[in-house]
Amino acid sequence: MTTAVAPSSAALTAADRCDRCGAQAYLRVELASGLELLFCAHHAREHDEKLREVAVSVIDETHKREGTPPAATTD
């Protein structure tokens, strides 16, 4: 017997992690199969075009990053 967890439309929290790298997730993508994928803002931007092609629904909470200090850069 196989069971699947229904995708959640609830708001993402700090406990939700990117399926690609483990950082905090800001994007939830539901696929036609009923599965969901979570992405950090970086990987959401990197894969945006393809994700939107295959998604049944997208919950984008990248706006929550506003007010977050930018990552340090090195020259």
C-alpha positions as a LaTeX table, in Angstrom:
\begin{tabular}{lrrr}
\hline
Residue & $x$ (\AA) & $y$ (\AA) & $z$ (\AA) \\
\hline
Met1 & 0.00 & 0.00 & 0.00 \\
Thr2 & 1.29 & 3.45 & $-0.91$ \\
Thr3 & 0.25 & 6.59 & 0.89 \\
Ala4 & 0.86 & 10.15 & $-0.18$ \\
Val5 & 0.77 & 13.31 & 1.84 \\
Ala6 & $-1.53$ & 15.92 & 0.38 \\
Pro7 & 0.27 & 19.13 & $-0.54$ \\
Ser8 & $-0.32$ & 21.94 & 1.90 \\
Ser9 & $-1.50$ & 25.40 & 0.97 \\
Ala10 & $-0.53$ & 26.61 & 4.46 \\
Ala11 & 2.06 & 29.36 & 4.73 \\
Leu12 & 5.65 & 28.27 & 4.66 \\
Thr13 & 7.56 & 28.45 & 7.94 \\
Ala14 & 11.20 & 28.49 & 8.96 \\
Ala15 & 10.93 & 24.71 & 9.39 \\
Asp16 & 10.21 & 24.23 & 5.65 \\
Arg17 & 13.44 & 23.48 & 3.80 \\
Cys18 & 14.55 & 23.66 & 0.17 \\
Asp19 & 14.55 & 20.23 & $-1.46$ \\
Arg20 & 17.68 & 21.23 & $-3.38$ \\
Cys21 & 20.00 & 22.60 & $-0.67$ \\
Gly22 & 18.25 & 22.58 & 2.72 \\
Ala23 & 17.99 & 26.37 & 3.12 \\
Gln24 & 14.73 & 27.94 & 4.28 \\
Ala25 & 12.03 & 27.42 & 1.63 \\
Tyr26 & 10.10 & 30.35 & 0.19 \\
Leu27 & 8.44 & 28.63 & $-2.77$ \\
Arg28 & 6.08 & 25.62 & $-2.73$ \\
Val29 & 5.35 & 23.96 & $-6.08$ \\
Glu30 & 2.56 & 21.41 & $-6.45$ \\
Leu31 & 2.96 & 18.97 & $-9.33$ \\
Ala32 & 0.19 & 17.19 & $-11.26$ \\
Ser33 & 1.19 & 13.95 & $-9.51$ \\
Gly34 & 0.13 & 15.50 & $-6.20$ \\
Leu35 & 3.69 & 15.78 & $-4.95$ \\
Glu36 & 5.16 & 19.07 & $-3.84$ \\
Leu37 & 8.60 & 20.59 & $-4.05$ \\
Leu38 & 10.03 & 23.30 & $-1.80$ \\
Phe39 & 12.71 & 25.76 & $-2.90$ \\
Cys40 & 14.77 & 28.52 & $-1.32$ \\
Ala41 & 14.66 & 31.91 & $-3.05$ \\
His42 & 17.94 & 31.21 & $-4.87$ \\
His43 & 16.85 & 27.88 & $-6.37$ \\
Ala44 & 13.35 & 29.21 & $-7.06$ \\
Arg45 & 14.91 & 31.93 & $-9.26$ \\
Glu46 & 17.33 & 29.47 & $-10.85$ \\
His47 & 14.57 & 27.02 & $-11.87$ \\
Asp48 & 11.64 & 29.45 & $-12.17$ \\
Glu49 & 10.86 & 28.96 & $-15.86$ \\
Lys50 & 10.81 & 25.15 & $-15.73$ \\
Leu51 & 8.95 & 25.02 & $-12.41$ \\
Arg52 & 6.14 & 27.19 & $-13.73$ \\
Glu53 & 5.86 & 24.94 & $-16.81$ \\
Val54 & 5.26 & 21.80 & $-14.72$ \\
Ala55 & 3.46 & 23.26 & $-11.70$ \\
Val56 & $-0.23$ & 22.85 & $-10.98$ \\
Ser57 & 0.09 & 25.59 & $-8.36$ \\
Val58 & 2.86 & 27.77 & $-6.98$ \\
Ile59 & 2.92 & 29.42 & $-3.56$ \\
Asp60 & 5.59 & 32.13 & $-3.75$ \\
Glu61 & 6.54 & 33.72 & $-0.43$ \\
Thr62 & 9.85 & 35.22 & $-1.52$ \\
His63 & 8.45 & 38.61 & $-0.48$ \\
Lys64 & 9.06 & 37.49 & 3.13 \\
Arg65 & 12.78 & 38.01 & 2.45 \\
Glu66 & 12.31 & 41.79 & 2.24 \\
Gly67 & 14.15 & 43.45 & 5.07 \\
Thr68 & 16.61 & 40.57 & 5.24 \\
Pro69 & 20.18 & 41.84 & 4.96 \\
Pro70 & 21.82 & 40.83 & 1.67 \\
Ala71 & 24.37 & 38.05 & 1.78 \\
Ala72 & 27.95 & 39.12 & 2.13 \\
Thr73 & 29.81 & 39.36 & $-1.14$ \\
Thr74 & 33.49 & 38.91 & $-1.81$ \\
Asp75 & 35.46 & 40.69 & $-4.49$ \\
\hline
\end{tabular}
